[in-house]
Amino acid sequence: MGFVSEFKEFISKGNVLDLAVGVIIGASFGKIVTSLTDDIIMPIIGLAIGGIDLKEWYLPLDGNTYANFEAAKAAKAATINYGVFLNAIIYFLIIAFCVFLIVKFANRFKKPPVVVAVADPAPTKDQMLLMEIRDALRTR
């Protein structure tokens, strides 16, 4: 099978279209989760921990003290931004939870697989003849 025919078969199966739809939906879903996290959840977490924005949690590596993260950034100081890392972890947990809920919801609509009982095929004429011979030899 040639390369072009394999490519035609791949496209005709719908894999490419399914992938494209998944990427588009995933990108828009990511924007929704980012907004949910930035605009709703993070302010609540910040209020719960005393009005602190997690993005302001950083550690300057040059040993100097800065008024805030923007001042450290303006001074071009190397910083470890562990608050941003914590935000990324929270984003991940929210996305994972949302995907879990979507999959759980979608599984409700899946039909359970139909179990087909496979009946043993009837014995062939040869098998019937051999069983008769076997039974006859046993009765002797």
C-alpha positions as CSV (number, residue, x, y, z in Angstrom):
1,M,0.0,0.0,0.0
2,G,1.5,3.3,-1.0
3,F,2.0,6.3,1.2
4,V,-0.7,8.4,-0.6
5,S,-3.3,5.6,-0.3
6,E,-2.5,5.1,3.4
7,F,-3.0,8.8,3.9
8,K,-6.3,8.8,2.1
9,E,-7.5,5.9,4.2
10,F,-6.4,7.7,7.4
11,I,-8.3,10.8,6.5
12,S,-11.4,8.9,5.3
13,K,-11.7,7.1,8.7
14,G,-12.5,10.4,10.4
15,N,-9.5,10.4,12.7
16,V,-8.3,13.7,11.5
17,L,-11.7,15.4,11.9
18,D,-12.2,13.9,15.4
19,L,-8.8,15.2,16.4
20,A,-9.5,18.6,15.0
21,V,-12.8,18.9,16.8
22,G,-11.1,17.7,20.0
23,V,-8.3,20.3,19.8
24,I,-10.8,23.1,19.1
25,I,-13.1,22.1,22.0
26,G,-10.1,21.6,24.2
27,A,-8.7,25.1,23.5
28,S,-12.0,26.7,24.3
29,F,-12.5,24.5,27.4
30,G,-9.0,25.7,28.5
31,K,-10.1,29.3,28.3
32,I,-13.2,28.6,30.3
33,V,-11.2,26.8,33.0
34,T,-8.6,29.7,33.0
35,S,-11.3,32.2,33.6
36,L,-12.9,30.0,36.3
37,T,-9.6,29.8,38.1
38,D,-8.4,33.4,37.6
39,D,-11.7,35.1,38.1
40,I,-13.6,33.0,40.6
41,I,-11.5,30.4,42.5
42,M,-8.2,32.2,43.0
43,P,-9.8,35.3,44.5
44,I,-11.6,33.1,47.0
45,I,-8.4,31.3,47.8
46,G,-6.6,34.6,48.1
47,L,-9.3,35.9,50.5
48,A,-9.1,32.7,52.5
49,I,-5.3,33.1,52.9
50,G,-5.5,36.7,53.9
51,G,-5.9,38.6,50.6
52,I,-2.6,37.4,49.1
53,D,-2.4,36.7,45.4
54,L,-0.5,33.5,44.9
55,K,1.2,35.0,41.8
56,E,3.0,37.3,44.2
57,W,4.7,34.5,46.0
58,Y,8.3,34.4,44.8
59,L,11.8,34.0,46.0
60,P,14.5,36.4,44.7
61,L,17.8,34.5,44.0
62,D,20.0,37.6,44.2
63,G,19.5,38.0,48.0
64,N,17.8,41.5,47.7
65,T,14.4,42.3,49.0
66,Y,11.8,43.8,46.6
67,A,8.5,45.5,47.4
68,N,6.6,43.1,45.1
69,F,7.0,40.7,42.2
70,E,6.7,43.5,39.7
71,A,9.6,45.4,41.3
72,A,11.7,42.2,41.2
73,K,10.8,41.8,37.5
74,A,11.6,45.4,36.8
75,A,15.0,45.0,38.4
76,K,15.5,41.9,36.2
77,A,16.2,39.8,39.3
78,A,16.2,36.0,38.9
79,T,13.3,34.6,41.0
80,I,11.7,31.3,41.8
81,N,8.0,31.9,41.2
82,Y,6.5,29.2,43.4
83,G,3.2,31.1,43.5
84,V,2.8,30.7,39.7
85,F,3.7,27.1,40.1
86,L,1.0,26.6,42.7
87,N,-1.5,28.4,40.3
88,A,-0.5,25.8,37.6
89,I,-1.2,23.0,40.0
90,I,-4.6,24.4,40.9
91,Y,-5.4,24.8,37.2
92,F,-4.4,21.2,36.6
93,L,-6.6,19.9,39.4
94,I,-9.6,21.9,38.2
95,I,-9.1,20.7,34.6
96,A,-8.7,17.1,35.8
97,F,-11.9,17.4,37.9
98,C,-13.9,18.9,35.1
99,V,-12.8,16.2,32.7
100,F,-13.7,13.6,35.3
101,L,-17.2,15.1,35.6
102,I,-17.6,15.2,31.8
103,V,-16.5,11.6,31.3
104,K,-18.7,10.5,34.2
105,F,-21.7,12.4,32.7
106,A,-21.0,10.9,29.2
107,N,-20.8,7.4,30.6
108,R,-24.4,7.6,31.8
109,F,-25.5,7.8,28.2
110,K,-23.4,4.9,27.0
111,K,-25.4,1.8,26.4
112,P,-24.1,-1.2,28.2
113,P,-22.5,-3.7,25.9
114,V,-24.9,-6.3,24.6
115,V,-23.9,-9.7,25.9
116,V,-24.5,-12.3,23.2
117,A,-24.8,-15.8,24.5
118,V,-22.8,-18.1,22.3
119,A,-24.6,-21.4,22.0
120,D,-22.4,-24.5,21.5
121,P,-22.8,-25.7,18.0
122,A,-24.6,-28.9,17.5
123,P,-22.3,-31.9,17.0
124,T,-21.6,-32.9,13.4
125,K,-22.6,-36.2,11.9
126,D,-19.0,-37.5,12.4
127,Q,-19.0,-36.4,16.0
128,M,-22.4,-38.1,16.6
129,L,-21.1,-41.3,15.0
130,L,-17.9,-41.3,17.2
131,M,-20.0,-40.7,20.3
132,E,-22.2,-43.7,19.5
133,I,-19.1,-45.8,19.0
134,R,-17.7,-44.6,22.3
135,D,-20.9,-45.4,24.1
136,A,-21.2,-48.8,22.5
137,L,-17.6,-49.7,23.6
138,R,-18.3,-48.6,27.2
139,T,-21.4,-50.8,27.5
140,R,-19.4,-54.0,26.6
